[in-house]
């Protein structure tokens, strides 16, 4: 809730969006993990941009699309200080169906990979 005092807006409580995120995931935070879904990411971006959630969602979607299209073309996406998105090829391999125990062949394919950059690694440690 915001209160006006002498021309200043004072927040009497943490932002409702982040407050609910942290309350809901308090056990995860204490356990050393926190999961953020797309809606929570959009809310965070909107707050950081001081703009609407609609504009923040457009920005998030545009970034996801740009990365996806670059990877589909086989390009690397290098974001200095953050990391690199790359496509790696997997070879054909044998596996077992866990329900039947039958041996199956998993076809060759492509996988998206992310390698964290130096600055991101240092920030996390």
N, C-alpha and C positions, 0 to 999 in steps of 0.2 A: 504494500500500500504506500502511496506517495502522499506526503503532506507538504503544504507550502508554508514556509516560515521566512519572512523578510525577503521575499523574492527568490529564495532558494527552494528547490525541490529536495526533500529528504526522504530517503527510502527507509521505511520502518521495519522491513523484512527483506530477506534475500529475494531475488527475482523468482517468481512462481515457477517458471519453467525449469531453471536449474535446481531450485529447491526440491521440486518433485523428482527430478532425475536422481539427485543425490540421495534423497530419502529412499526411493525405490531400490536403489542399487547400493545401499549402505553396507550390506553384508559383503558384496563383491569388492567394494572399495577397501574394507578392512582386510579382506583375504588377498589383496594385492592386485585385483583385477577390476576393470570397469568396461562395460560394453555400451557403445553408443550406436543407436540405430539411425536410419536416414532422417527421420523426423526430428530427432534430437540434434543431429548435425545441422539440419536446416535452421532450427531454433537458435543454435549457437552462432551460426554464420549471420543470421538476421540481427542478433544482438551486437555482434562485432562490427557489422556494417551500419548499425543504427538505421536499419531500413525494414521494410515489410518482409514477412515470411515468404510471400509470393516471389519477390525479387531474389531473395536468398535461395529459394528452391530453384529458380531459373539458373542462378549462378552455379549451384551445386550440380544440377543436371547437365549444364554446359561443360563443366570440367569432366564429369563422368563420360559424357559422349565423346569429348575430344580424346581422352585417354583410350577409350574403347576402340575408336576408329583408327587411331595410330597403331595400336596393338594388332588390330585386324589386318592392317597393311604390312605388318611385320616390323614396324619401326619401334625403336626404344623411345621411352618418354623419360627424359632426364630433368629432374627438378633439383637444382643445386641446393645443397644443405638439407634436402629432404630425402631424396632417394631416386631410384631408377625402376621403372616398370619395364619388363622385358617379356618376350615370348620365348619359351623353351619347348623343344620338341621331345616327345617321349617315344620310345620305341615300343613295338608290339611285345606283349609279354603274356605269360600264362598266369592264371589265377584260379581260385576255386570258388564255386558258388557255396556260400556258407550254409544254405538250407539243404542242398542236395549233396554237397561234397563233390559235385561234378567239376571236372577241369574245363575252364573256358579260356578263350583267347581274347585278351583286351587289345583292341586295335591301337595302332600308333596314333598319336594326336598332338595337339599343341596345348600348352598350359601358360597362363599368365603368372608371372613371378614378380615379386617386389624385393628389392635389395635396399635396405635403409642406408641413408647417407651418413657421413661422419658426424655432422652436427646433430642429427636426430639421435644417433646412437649415444653421443655424449650427453644430450639432454635427458635421455632415459636412464642413464647410469649415474 
